Amino acid sequence: MTATLAFLRGLGRHAWLSLRLNFRTPLAVAYGYLMPVLFLFGFGGIFRSGTPLLLAEIGQILTITILGSAAIGLPTTLVAERERGVWRRYHLLPAPPAALLGGALVARFVIVASAVALQLALAHFVFGTPWPAQPATFALAVVATTFAFLGLGLVIAALADGVPAVQALGQCFFLPMILLGGVGVPLAVLPDWAQRLAGFMPGRYAVVALQGGFDGARGPLGFGFALLALLFVGAAATAIGTLLFRWDDFARAGRRQRLGAAAALAVWLVVGAIAAATGRLRPLLPPGYEWREITDTQIATLTYENLPGDGELVTRLAPPLARPFASARLESIARRLPSWSGARGDNPGEAIRHLVCVATVADLAQDPQEGEIARLVYDHLRETYATEDLRRALAWIVLCPDDGTVVTSAPAIGLRREIDENAIRNRAPLYAQKYLGRILGEIREP
C-alpha cells in the first residue's frame, strides 16, 4: 500500500510539474496549441464542399494534432530535458522511476486532450462542425490514439541522441502518415497501392476510430478493429520505449535501441498483415463512385412487375424509334446528348444518373415528346457505356436515390423547365428500373 501511494504521489507531482513547465515555454505552447489551430483553419480553407463543413475531415485533423503532440512534442521535451541533465537528477529522487516517466506521459495526455477540445470548439463555432454524435466512442478513440502515439514518442526519445535527431526521426514517421497514411490526404483519393500501404501505419486506424465518434461510419476497417490495433501498437511501443528509456545523455543510442525501434515497427507490420488477411484493406472508392460497390446480389433483388406501363401518364417510354427521326427536335436532342456537359466526365456512374435525369425532367415537365426523349436516353446509354457499368449504375440509382448529384433541367438540349430536386430523385429510379430491366432481359420490348 505504501509503495502504491508513493507511486501515485510521485506520478501526480511530476505530472503537475511537467504541465507547469510546458505552459511556461512559449515554443511548447505554440507547438501544442497554435499549430493544431493552424491545421484546423488550413483544412477549413481547403475542404469547403462538405455539409456540414469539416465533418468528413475531422478525424484527419485530430489525428494530426495527436500525432504531432504525442510523437514529436513528447520526445522533444524528454530529450531536451535529458540533454540538460534533468532526468539524471530525477533518477536520484526517492520517487519510483516509473512514476516520474508516467507523470510526463499523463501531462502530455492532458495537453493532447485540451488541444483536441480546443479544436472541437473552434470547428463547431467557426465552421459549424457538429459535436461528436457518439461521445463515448469518440472518447475511447482519443484515449487509444493518444496511447498509441505516446508510445511511439517514447521510442523516438529512446532512439534520438539530441533534439535535432528527434525532429528528423519524428518526420520519418510523421510525413509518411500525412502523405500516404490517410491522415493529411483523404484515403479515398490515394491510389490502391497507397491505400493498402496505409494499413501498415497507425495513422489510418486513428482516423477511422476518431471519425467513427462523429458519424458512426463503418468502413471496411471497422471501429472495433481500429481501436484494438491502436491499443496493440500503443502497448508494444510503450513497453519498448519504457525499457529503453535513457536517464542521462552520456550513453548514446546503440544496438539495443535500434532493435527496440525495429520491434516497435514490426508490430505495425503484424497489424497491417492481419488487416490485409481479413480483407479490411480493400481500397476505398472516391466520393461519387459508390455505384461500383453495387453487387450482383443486390441487383438480383430488384423486381419489375409493378412498374408503370410505358404508355401510362408516369414514366412514358416510346417503342424503338425509326431512323431518320420524324421530328427535327428529336434529331437535335439525339445529336446533342453525346456532347451534353452533364454526361461528360471521368465518372460513368454520375454521367448515367444525369442522363436518366434528362428523361425524368421531360416526364415531370410533361413534355409532349417525353416518351421519345426517354427512348433517346436509353439508346444513348446502350451505345455509350459498357453493360457492366450500366448494370451497376442503374441499380445504384434505384437502390440509392439520394446518392450522387442530379440534374433538374437541361436547357442545352431543350429542356429548360426547372424541376424540384426531390421530385427528380423520386421519379428517376422508375426510369432506371425500366432501363435496367431491358438490359437484363427481364422486360421485353413490345
LUMKEMAR-18585 format. One record per residue (C-alpha): x, y, z; residue number from 1. Coordinates in pm, whole numbers, plus 50000, padded with zeros to 5 digits. Layout:
<recs>
       x       y       z   seq
       X       Y       Z   NUM
...
</recs>
This chain:
<recs>
       x       y       z   seq
   50000   50000   50000     1
   50282   50237   50087     2
   50455   50165   49753     3
   50130   50233   49565     4
   50079   50564   49743     5
   50439   50663   49676     6
   50393   50579   49308     7
   50069   50779   49279     8
   50215   51072   49474     9
   50524   51079   49253    10
   50321   51048   48937    11
   50084   51328   49034    12
   50357   51567   49143    13
   50565   51512   48834    14
   50262   51545   48604    15
   50178   51879   48768    16
   50539   51996   48741    17
   50555   51894   48374    18
   50236   52085   48295    19
   50363   52399   48468    20
   50693   52383   48281    21
   50513   52328   47949    22
   50292   52635   47989    23
   50593   52846   48083    24
   50759   52764   47748    25
   50624   52973   47457    26
   50756   52729   47198    27
   50584   52435   47367    28
   50254   52626   47379    29
   50290   52717   47011    30
   50351   52356   46908    31
   50083   52221   47139    32
   49801   52464   47059    33
   49887   52714   46786    34
   49992   52457   46524    35
   49676   52247   46565    36
   49464   52561   46522    37
   49656   52648   46204    38
   49595   52298   46069    39
   49225   52333   46151    40
   49191   52659   45959    41
   49403   52519   45679    42
   49166   52227   45637    43
   48872   52464   45669    44
   49008   52673   45384    45
   49068   52374   45154    46
   48769   52148   45219    47
   48474   52379   45156    48
   48229   52141   44989    49
   48129   51924   45285    50
   47795   51961   45459    51
   47843   52030   45747    52
   48189   52171   45691    53
   48486   51958   45807    54
   48267   51672   45929    55
   48429   51431   45683    56
   48780   51557   45764    57
   48763   51597   46142    58
   48921   51256   46205    59
   49222   51357   45995    60
   49256   51693   46170    61
   49251   51543   46518    62
   49492   51267   46420    63
   49745   51529   46306    64
   49703   51711   46639    65
   49758   51399   46849    66
   50039   51269   46630    67
   50228   51599   46641    68
   50195   51650   47015    69
   50248   51291   47129    70
   50501   51161   46875    71
   50704   51481   46827    72
   50623   51714   47117    73
   50675   51450   47388    74
   51014   51318   47272    75
   51136   51672   47203    76
   51063   51764   47566    77
   51211   51444   47707    78
   51532   51465   47506    79
   51578   51837   47574    80
   51545   51771   47949    81
   51780   51474   47923    82
   52041   51688   47750    83
   52026   51934   48040    84
   52075   51653   48291    85
   51723   51689   48433    86
   51635   51320   48406    87
   51964   51213   48561    88
   51875   51418   48866    89
   51515   51290   48862    90
   51656   50938   48878    91
   51813   51018   49215    92
   51480   51115   49373    93
   51313   50875   49618    94
   51008   50855   49390    95
   50974   50537   49180    96
   51130   50590   48833    97
   50815   50460   48663    98
   50612   50728   48842    99
   50834   51003   48703   100
   50805   50876   48346   101
   50435   50813   48396   102
   50391   51170   48517   103
   50541   51300   48193   104
   50302   51083   47994   105
   50000   51196   48198   106
   50098   51560   48150   107
   50128   51509   47775   108
   49790   51336   47768   109
   49634   51640   47937   110
   49798   51866   47677   111
   49668   51650   47393   112
   49317   51631   47538   113
   49299   52008   47585   114
   49426   52068   47230   115
   49159   51832   47096   116
   48893   52011   47299   117
   49011   52346   47162   118
   48989   52218   46805   119
   48642   52074   46859   120
   48518   52406   46997   121
   48670   52612   46715   122
   48545   52370   46449   123
   48194   52389   46595   124
   48167   52763   46646   125
   48366   52877   46340   126
   48282   52616   46077   127
   47959   52468   46214   128
   48106   52119   46250   129
   47876   51917   46480   130
   47989   51776   46813   131
   48070   51402   46821   132
   47748   51208   46765   133
   47880   50926   46988   134
   48073   51090   47273   135
   48171   50765   47446   136
   48302   50616   47122   137
   48491   50936   47049   138
   48646   50945   47398   139
   48767   50586   47358   140
   48916   50676   47021   141
   49103   50976   47167   142
   49244   50766   47450   143
   49352   50481   47219   144
   49505   50715   46960   145
   49693   50917   47222   146
   49816   50596   47387   147
   49949   50463   47054   148
   50131   50784   46963   149
   50268   50842   47314   150
   50429   50500   47290   151
   50579   50599   46957   152
   50708   50918   47120   153
   50885   50715   47389   154
   51054   50500   47125   155
   51173   50810   46939   156
   51303   50961   47265   157
   51500   50643   47338   158
   51643   50634   46987   159
   51732   51005   46944   160
   52066   51137   47071   161
   51954   51501   47058   162
   51667   51735   46980   163
   51761   51766   46608   164
   51753   51386   46587   165
   51404   51389   46740   166
   51285   51623   46467   167
   51443   51408   46196   168
   51308   51080   46334   169
   50969   51234   46404   170
   50936   51349   46044   171
   51028   50999   45927   172
   50710   50880   46096   173
   50501   51195   46058   174
   50537   51264   45685   175
   50459   50912   45552   176
   50143   50903   45762   177
   50045   51251   45644   178
   50108   51181   45275   179
   50034   50809   45237   180
   49863   50703   45559   181
   49524   50863   45502   182
   49594   51138   45756   183
   49674   51451   45557   184
   49541   51331   45222   185
   49195   51161   45226   186
   49243   50788   45187   187
   48983   50754   44911   188
   49177   50977   44669   189
   49501   50779   44708   190
   49590   50505   44457   191
   49508   50148   44553   192
   49868   50060   44646   193
   49891   50359   44881   194
   49560   50270   45046   195
   49691   49922   45120   196
   50022   50060   45243   197
   49832   50291   45480   198
   49702   49982   45657   199
   50052   49927   45794   200
   50057   50268   45963   201
   49870   50354   46285   202
   49756   50687   46137   203
   49490   50514   45929   204
   49348   50338   46234   205
   49347   50665   46427   206
   49148   50844   46156   207
   48892   50562   46138   208
   48849   50548   46517   209
   48819   50925   46565   210
   48588   50969   46266   211
   48365   50691   46397   212
   48291   50901   46704   213
   48144   51172   46481   214
   47945   51000   46210   215
   47939   50635   46317   216
   48057   50536   45969   217
   48152   50171   45938   218
   48401   50123   45658   219
   48585   49801   45573   220
   48832   49856   45856   221
   48570   49886   46132   222
   48584   50089   46453   223
   48646   49788   46679   224
   48942   49664   46476   225
   49089   50015   46455   226
   49060   50057   46832   227
   49225   49721   46903   228
   49502   49798   46653   229
   49581   50127   46826   230
   49586   49964   47169   231
   49812   49684   47045   232
   50053   49929   46879   233
   50047   50153   47186   234
   50109   49870   47433   235
   50407   49738   47240   236
   50561   50082   47183   237
   50507   50195   47542   238
   50664   49879   47681   239
   50964   49905   47447   240
   51005   50279   47499   241
   50993   50241   47877   242
   51252   49961   47878   243
   51485   50160   47655   244
   51437   50496   47828   245
   51771   50672   47891   246
   51807   50874   48212   247
   52121   51057   48110   248
   52279   51184   47792   249
   52616   51017   47825   250
   52517   50682   47678   251
   52441   50713   47309   252
   52177   50513   47126   253
   52315   50176   47029   254
   52218   49837   46900   255
   51968   49783   47184   256
   51773   50097   47094   257
   51776   50019   46724   258
   51649   49668   46784   259
   51378   49807   47010   260
   51265   50054   46743   261
   51262   49772   46487   262
   51046   49563   46723   263
   50800   49852   46762   264
   50776   49888   46383   265
   50734   49511   46347   266
   50409   49544   46543   267
   50283   49780   46270   268
   50358   49509   46016   269
   50172   49250   46220   270
   49864   49472   46249   271
   49872   49551   45876   272
   49915   49184   45785   273
   49614   49089   45999   274
   49406   49366   45842   275
   49508   49255   45493   276
   49441   48887   45566   277
   49091   48965   45693   278
   49002   49176   45388   279
   48999   49508   45574   280
   49243   49684   45345   281
   49041   49676   45027   282
   49065   50016   44855   283
   48802   50278   44924   284
   48617   50445   44641   285
   48633   50822   44599   286
   48310   51018   44654   287
   48064   50962   44371   288
   48192   50614   44286   289
   47972   50425   44534   290
   47787   50272   44238   291
   48083   50042   44179   292
   48011   49869   44512   293
   47666   49754   44398   294
   47678   49375   44397   295
   47513   49116   44173   296
   47315   49003   44477   297
   47170   49350   44521   298
   47083   49370   44152   299
   46911   49031   44172   300
   46678   49158   44446   301
   46514   49408   44211   302
   46178   49317   44062   303
   45997   49470   43764   304
   45634   49362   43796   305
   45486   49677   43949   306
   45641   49938   43722   307
   45408   50183   43544   308
   45335   50089   43186   309
   45534   50254   42910   310
   45222   50424   42776   311
   45084   50549   43106   312
   45099   50907   43233   313
   45405   50839   43450   314
   45746   50744   43302   315
   45639   50714   42942   316
   45881   50525   42721   317
   45827   50512   42346   318
   45898   50194   42148   319
   46223   50184   41946   320
   46244   50482   41716   321
   46296   50457   41343   322
   46581   50649   41181   323
   46584   50913   41047   324
   46363   51069   41311   325
   46031   51210   41202   326
   46084   51511   41433   327
   46361   51767   41384   328
   46356   51826   41760   329
   46429   51461   41835   330
   46709   51469   41580   331
   46854   51773   41759   332
   46832   51610   42104   333
   46992   51288   41978   334
   47276   51492   41827   335
   47334   51696   42144   336
   47324   51413   42402   337
   47680   51282   42336   338
   47833   51628   42393   339
   47600   51740   42672   340
   47805   51861   42968   341
   47602   51661   43222   342
   47708   51334   43057   343
   48076   51421   43032   344
   48340   51345   43292   345
   48550   51062   43427   346
   48277   50907   43642   347
   48040   50687   43436   348
   47803   50637   43730   349
   47737   51009   43772   350
   47701   51056   43396   351
   47446   50775   43374   352
   47249   50923   43663   353
   47246   51262   43488   354
   47123   51107   43163   355
   46842   50926   43343   356
   46755   51266   43492   357
   46706   51400   43138   358
   46427   51150   43080   359
   46289   51232   43424   360
   46289   51608   43362   361
   46096   51557   43036   362
   45849   51333   43218   363
   45788   51570   43512   364
   45770   51873   43279   365
   45501   51687   43078   366
   45696   51741   42761   367
   45489   51645   42450   368
   45769   51409   42344   369
   45860   51273   42688   370
   45833   50910   42580   371
   46054   50963   42275   372
   46312   51156   42481   373
   46324   50870   42732   374
   46385   50631   42442   375
   46666   50851   42309   376
   46829   50844   42652   377
   46801   50466   42669   378
   46952   50421   42322   379
   47236   50658   42406   380
   47311   50469   42729   381
   47328   50137   42544   382
   47553   50279   42274   383
   47790   50467   42504   384
   47851   50267   42822   385
   47970   49915   42897   386
   47696   49680   43007   387
   47867   49616   43341   388
   47882   49986   43419   389
   47519   50031   43313   390
   47400   49745   43533   391
   47567   49878   43845   392
   47493   50245   43784   393
   47124   50191   43706   394
   47086   49962   44008   395
   47260   50230   44218   396
   47003   50487   44106   397
   46722   50250   44206   398
   46872   50139   44537   399
   47032   50469   44643   400
   46816   50752   44504   401
   46967   51008   44743   402
   47329   50944   44641   403
   47523   51140   44386   404
   47408   51454   44210   405
   47101   51508   43992   406
   47014   51735   43702   407
   46698   51944   43746   408
   46695   52100   43398   409
   46881   52061   43068   410
   46847   52381   42864   411
   47138   52278   42639   412
   46919   52003   42491   413
   46593   52195   42502   414
   46458   52106   42850   415
   46455   52447   43015   416
   46193   52398   43284   417
   46342   52373   43636   418
   46213   52071   43831   419
   46231   52020   44208   420
   46528   51804   44307   421
   46323   51580   44537   422
   46079   51511   44257   423
   46369   51413   44030   424
   46514   51179   44292   425
   46174   51014   44347   426
   46095   50961   43977   427
   46437   50880   43830   428
   46456   50532   43992   429
   46148   50427   43792   430
   46318   50509   43464   431
   46641   50347   43584   432
   46445   50033   43670   433
   46279   50025   43326   434
   46615   50062   43156   435
   46782   49802   43377   436
   46502   49552   43320   437
   46553   49577   42946   438
   46930   49542   42972   439
   46894   49230   43188   440
   46621   49083   42966   441
   46363   49100   43246   442
   46147   49340   43045   443
   46085   49262   42681   444
   46021   49531   42425   445
   45663   49535   42289   446
</recs>
